[in-house]
Amino acid sequence: MKRLLLALLCFSGCVLISCEPKDKPITLPPKGDGTVMQLDMGDKYEYQYYVSLDQQKIVYISRSDQWHLAFETGSASHGIYLNGGQGMAVIPTGKTSFADVGLQDTSSAAKRWRYDEQHGGIDSTAIGDWQTSNQVYIVRLNTQGTKLRKLKITYVDAFQYIIEAGIFQLSTGNPLPY
């Protein structure tokens, strides 16, 4: 008797739980006048395409392995981006003099390398807000870490960046306007 009562209770519970209100149908908006553009990025994503949405066409194509740094160029913008596809990374040294940066700053490099976040937000770049720190960065140009450079961004305005850059072993940087 108890089994019958328990079975009846379970069956009643299932019936009551499965009663749901009817779903309202979703009305899709009418099709717009959008166009579809398909790009061939290459087998290994070796190309980057710059597309003008106003003109609805490709305005520039570059190989993804042909650059190291990208600079934001707005009147109030100062972001610097690394080419992550090249394995680039930076270590902010906290030092402001080229001569003070040396091999001792790479001793724990594996734990200290910074990378740009994939979403590309200015607040998540490896170099970050360089204007307030005035520091020298150690820049890794490849994943093997065989190409290291020192980099210090000294000035920016709406028309130019001024950067000191040098081979890692050098104690002085050469100003390079970009």
C-alpha positions in Angstrom: 0.0 0.0 0.0 2.8 2.3 0.9 4.5 1.6 -2.4 1.3 2.4 -4.3 0.9 5.7 -2.4 4.5 6.6 -3.0 4.2 5.8 -6.8 1.1 7.9 -7.0 2.7 10.8 -5.2 5.8 10.7 -7.6 3.5 10.5 -10.7 1.4 13.5 -9.4 4.6 15.5 -8.7 5.9 14.9 -12.2 2.6 15.9 -13.8 2.4 19.1 -11.8 6.1 20.0 -12.4 5.8 19.4 -16.2 3.0 21.9 -16.6 4.6 25.1 -18.0 3.1 28.1 -19.6 3.2 28.2 -23.4 6.2 30.0 -24.9 5.5 33.2 -26.8 6.8 32.9 -30.4 9.7 35.2 -31.2 9.2 37.5 -34.1 12.4 38.1 -36.1 13.1 41.5 -37.5 13.0 41.9 -41.3 16.3 41.3 -43.2 18.4 44.4 -43.5 20.5 45.6 -46.4 23.8 44.3 -44.9 26.4 42.6 -47.0 28.6 39.7 -46.4 32.4 39.9 -46.9 34.6 36.8 -46.7 38.3 37.1 -46.2 41.0 34.4 -46.7 43.3 34.9 -43.7 45.7 32.2 -44.9 46.4 28.8 -43.5 48.2 30.2 -40.5 46.5 33.6 -40.3 49.5 35.2 -42.0 47.5 38.2 -43.2 45.8 41.1 -41.5 43.0 42.9 -43.3 41.9 46.5 -42.7 38.3 47.0 -43.8 36.5 50.3 -44.2 32.9 49.8 -43.1 31.9 53.0 -44.8 33.3 51.9 -48.2 32.6 48.2 -47.6 35.9 47.1 -48.9 39.4 46.1 -47.9 41.6 49.2 -47.7 44.9 47.5 -46.7 46.4 44.1 -46.3 49.6 43.4 -44.3 51.5 40.3 -43.3 51.1 39.5 -39.6 54.8 38.8 -39.3 56.0 42.2 -40.7 55.5 44.4 -37.6 56.4 44.4 -33.9 54.6 47.3 -32.3 51.3 49.1 -33.2 50.6 52.7 -32.0 47.3 54.2 -31.3 47.0 57.6 -33.1 44.0 59.5 -31.7 44.5 63.0 -30.3 43.9 61.7 -26.8 45.1 58.1 -27.3 48.5 56.6 -26.5 48.1 52.9 -26.6 51.0 50.7 -27.7 50.2 47.1 -28.8 52.5 44.1 -29.2 52.3 41.6 -32.1 51.4 38.6 -30.1 51.6 36.4 -33.2 55.3 37.0 -33.1 55.5 35.8 -29.5 56.3 39.3 -28.3 56.2 40.2 -24.6 57.6 42.9 -22.3 59.0 43.2 -18.8 58.4 46.6 -17.2 61.7 47.1 -15.3 60.7 50.0 -13.0 64.0 51.6 -14.0 64.2 54.9 -15.9 67.8 54.7 -17.1 69.0 52.5 -20.0 72.3 51.9 -18.2 70.6 50.5 -15.2 68.8 47.8 -17.1 70.8 44.6 -17.7 70.8 40.8 -17.5 69.9 40.9 -13.8 66.5 42.2 -14.9 65.8 39.0 -16.8 66.7 36.5 -14.0 63.0 35.7 -13.3 61.8 36.7 -16.8 59.7 33.6 -17.3 57.4 34.7 -14.4 57.4 38.4 -15.4 56.7 38.5 -19.1 53.6 40.5 -19.9 51.4 39.9 -23.0 48.6 42.0 -24.5 45.2 40.5 -23.8 43.5 39.1 -26.9 40.5 41.4 -26.7 42.8 44.4 -27.6 41.5 46.7 -24.8 43.8 49.7 -24.1 43.6 48.9 -20.4 45.0 45.4 -20.9 48.1 46.0 -23.0 51.4 44.6 -21.8 53.0 48.0 -21.8 50.0 49.6 -20.1 50.0 53.3 -19.1 53.6 54.1 -20.0 53.1 57.9 -19.6 53.1 57.8 -15.8 56.0 55.4 -15.3 58.8 56.8 -17.6 60.4 53.4 -17.4 62.6 51.2 -19.6 60.9 48.0 -20.9 62.7 44.8 -21.9 61.0 43.7 -25.1 61.1 40.1 -26.3 60.8 40.0 -30.1 60.3 36.2 -30.5 59.0 33.3 -28.5 62.5 31.8 -28.1 63.7 35.0 -26.2 66.8 35.2 -28.5 66.0 38.8 -29.6 65.7 41.2 -26.7 65.6 45.0 -26.9 65.4 47.9 -24.5 62.6 50.3 -25.1 61.6 53.6 -23.5 58.7 55.8 -24.8 59.7 59.3 -24.0 57.1 61.5 -25.7 53.8 61.4 -27.7 51.5 63.9 -29.2 48.8 63.7 -31.9 51.5 63.4 -34.6 54.4 61.4 -33.3 55.9 59.0 -30.7 59.5 59.4 -29.6 61.0 56.2 -28.5 64.5 55.3 -27.3 65.4 51.8 -28.4 68.5 49.7 -28.2 70.0 46.3 -28.4 69.7 44.7 -25.0 73.5 44.8 -24.2 73.8 48.6 -24.9 73.7 51.1 -22.0 72.3 54.0 -24.1 69.3 54.2 -26.3 69.0 56.0 -29.6 65.9 58.2 -30.1 63.7 56.8 -32.8 60.7 58.9 -33.8 57.7 56.7 -34.8 
